[in-house]
């Protein structure tokens, strides 16, 4: 496995202090990785600027051909990449393979998009052509929960629009992203895509660099606010996908069996470590008992352990900090009267394991409900009036996603229109599409990703006025 930076197409060892990459399933050290120095961040930006001079003029067909080769290599090396993801992130090997497959499919979709040129014909004869031009150097900072997939989401829109891009992955999960950038560099010119490694100070040095034209960031609201504040001096473009505290609302007419399966799959997707996972569940009192009983059955049936074991269905939380946070939220909820519905399970002696927990008898006003837990615990809240539950679900600083669960689709759509979130799902949650814009309201983000609208945020508009 490679643990080097990749700058200007070359694998280079970092020049600053090393940090350990930990396997969350057993707390063993997988690798010691040398951090980039400030000078190496400068080198990455400088060589990207140089590469941009040629890359911005490359043909659309050349980009498509490169994407096809990259996607083919990803699929050919899926098993190796998935093993790296499970080793460093903790998710099950099946979920890691899904992450790799979905990343390759996302590249395929982006490859098929065409960058539009709008032509405006004025009545007096003048023609105006509106182009979408590349920005220059894009800085990408990616998180630890979906290290391969989110890197694909950041890097390939930048490359598709003929920008050069430098990624800084989370220090918790750099290995699969290094592998991705290594594959990319087989098929694009040197300097077009680089990766620098390190902790927060390296991400800060990259995102605040004066020669970076755009920052795309997925992570905490606090860090996103810092990035935005530092973008003012250079007026660089910023797209932020930040925290969420997504509410699911189960109506009285919901199909309990189907709803329970869908809710568990979303709320506990990747051990609950997904920005757009369902994190607060409001259930109509008429189906509350039946739904919670079914959810408990599903949760208690999970096989908890090292995700590398194909029989395991539920892996660990990714890091010690998050492990401690989630356990503290559960303890606080119980201390305030919350009831853990799920059975107590024997857990491995080592590793950051938390059994999936369903917590009843809780309300707004406690941290588990009001904050983003980002782990395998779901508060369940009973309600009896739709207007009331909409007000409660919207009363949050977050606005990433939400869902309605009902067999009456027209009614569900009407309720969805009242949710203050960038995405609303009906009878599902957290399933994203490369064709649909995705972004948060309130403190959940700024700008959009995905679809043509998200892609064009990696460009400048240039209007060319042509008079005969």
C-alpha positions, 0 to 999 in steps of 0.5 A: 500500500502506498502512503506517499503524497502524489504531487506533479504525478510523482509519489513523494514522501511527506516532509513533516511529522508522521501520523498513524492510520488506525484500524477501528476494528482492532485499534492496530496501526495500519500505517505511519504516514508522513504529513506534507509540509507547507512547502509541499502544499505550495509545490502542489498548487504551483505545479497544478497551476502549470498543468492547468495551462494545457489541461484547460484546453484539452478536448472533451473527448480526451477527458471522456477517454481518460474517465473511461480508463480510470473507471475501468481500472477502479473496477479491475482493482475493486477488491484491493480498494475495498479492502483498504476502505474496510481496513481504514474506515471499518465498514463491512467489505460488502459496503466497501465494494458498494462504495467502489462500484458506486464511485465508478458509476458516478464517473461514468455518469459525469463522463456522459454530461456535456458542458453547455454553450448557450447561444442568445440571438438578439433581434438587432442581429448580435449573437451572444455565446455564453461559455462555462470556462474552467476556474483553475486549481480546485482544493478538495477536502474529504472526510473519513466516512466515505473516503473513496466515494466522496473523493470521487464526488469532489475530484471528477466534477473538477476534472470534467470541467478541466480544472486541476485538483488537489485533494486532502483526505482525512488523516483517519482514512487516507489510504483508499484516496491515495489509491484513487489518485494513483489510478487517476495519475495513470491517465491524466497529465502530471500536475492535473490531480495531486494529493497532500496528506496531513491533519487540519493544518494541511487542509487549512494551508491548502484551502487558504492558498491564494492561488486556489480558485475554488474549495469543495469541502465535506465535513463539519459545519464549524470547519466549513464556516472557517473555510468560508470566512477565509475565502473572502480575501481572494473571493474564491468559490466555495461549495460546502456539504456540512452536518445534518440532523435529518428527520424521518416522519412516519405517517399513520398509513405507512407500510410498517414492514417496508418502512422498518427495513428502509429506516434501519438501512438509512439510519444505520447506514455505515454505522450511522456515519453518513451526513444524509442518514436519518438521525431523528425518527418521528412516528405516528402514535397509531403505528409506533408500537408496531414499527419500533418492535420491527426495528428492534428485531432488525437491530438485534439481528445484526452481526457485529464485528470486523468488517473484513469478515464477510459474515459481519453485517455491522462494523465499528465506529471509525475513530475513538473521538466519535466512539466516545461522543456517541457513547456519551450521547447515549448515556446522557439520553438514558440519564434523562429518561430515555429507554434503550429498546435494543438488546445488550450485546457482547462486543469485541474486546478491542475496536470502536464497536457500538451495537445499533441502539434505538432510544425511546422516551426522548424529546427535543431538548436533549443532545441526542435529538438536537445534535448530529450524533453521526453514529449507530443510535436513533432517537424515536419520538411519538407524535399525533399531528402532522402540523406539530411534527413538521414544526418540531422537525424543522426547528433545527439549525440543520437542513440537509435532508428529511423523509416522509413515509406513507402509502399516500404519495400525494399527501407525502409530497404535500408534507415534503413541500413544508420540510426545510431541507435541501433534499426530501425522500418519500419512502426512502432516505439517503439514496442519492443520484448523480443527476439530482442536485444535493446540498443543504439549507441553513447550517448544512451547507452552501452550494450544490453538488451533482447534476449539471447544476452542481457540475457548473459550479466548477466553472466561470461564466463567460459571455462572448458578444459577437457583432457582424 
